[in-house]
């Protein structure tokens, strides 16, 4: 778990973390979560990745519409050159 947490820490100038799973850490993490990370009712806290992606897409669409209603065009902001 620490491997993933450390890779995903943010600090100035870091935009993302990349985890290269040479030792099959994710499988070990899933096993550990099955033993120690039981959620409510004994359910695993790990959620289906595609469902999370779908939820994220819906949230991005909602945010885009909200901003457009406020006169903010996100696509135009994305085209601005970096500072």
N, C-alpha and C positions, 0 to 999 in steps of 0.2 A: 504494500500500500504506500509505503514511503517513496518508492521509486516513482510512482505515478504522481503523488502529491508534489514532490520536488520538481519534476519536469513541468508541472503546470503552475508553479509559482510565478507571479508577475513582478516585474521591476522595471524601472525606466529603460526604454529602448528595447525591451523584449516584447514581442507581439504574440508569440505562441510557443508552445512546447511540443517537441516531437519525442515520442517514446518508441524506441527500437527494441522489440521484444525478443532478444537473442535467447533468453533462457526460459521462454514460455511463462513469463511473469503473470500474464493475464489469466492463464488457466489456474495458476496457483492462487491468484487473487480471488477468482470465482470460488475455489474450494474453501478458502479462508472465510469468505463472506457467507458461504453456506453453513459454516460451523458457527462463526462468531457474529455475523452481521444480520441475524434474523430481524426482519421488520415486523410490523403489526401482524398478528395472527400467524407468525412463522414464515411469512412470505419473504422471498429474496428481495433485497433493495435494488438489485440490478434490473434495469428496465430495457426493453427491446429498443435497439438503436434506431430502427426504421420509424418506430412510433415517436421517438424523441426528435428525429429529423423532421417528421411531419408536423409536430407541435412547433418546432422552431420556424418552419416555413410559414405556418399560420401566424405566428407572432410577428415575423418580419413583415408579412402582408398587412397586418393590422397596424403596425407602427408606420409603415409607408403611407397608408391611407390617412392615419391620424395626422402625420406631418403635412401631407398634401392639403388637408382641410385647414391647416394653420398657415398655408402659403409657403411651406418649406418643401423643396424638391430634393429628395435624397440622391437621386441619380446625378443631379447637377453638382451636389457637394462631392460625390465620389469622383467626379471628373476633375476637381480642382488639383493643381499640382501640390506635391508634398512641401511642407515648410522646411 
